[in-house]
């Protein structure tokens, strides 16, 4: 059942479920289950790090977009500015 839940979490890219399942890792009785779990954990690792990299790229692009938008806005005049 744990392996099935892990497969579903990977397919759904549900990092919260993956984290929960990692905290509940069972003891496997069959060597095939151990091998499958190792493969799935490798996939989960790659998924999490891939999502982390995508998030970092998105955040960097957002930062650049915000800087661009701010640079195209006219400077706000202070309400106490009497120069004009």
Secondary structure, 3 states (H helix, E strand, C coil): CHHHHHHHHHHHCCHHHHHHHHHCCCCCCCHHHHHHHHHHHHHHHHHHHHHHHHHHHHHHHHHHHHHHHHHHCCCCCCCCCCCC
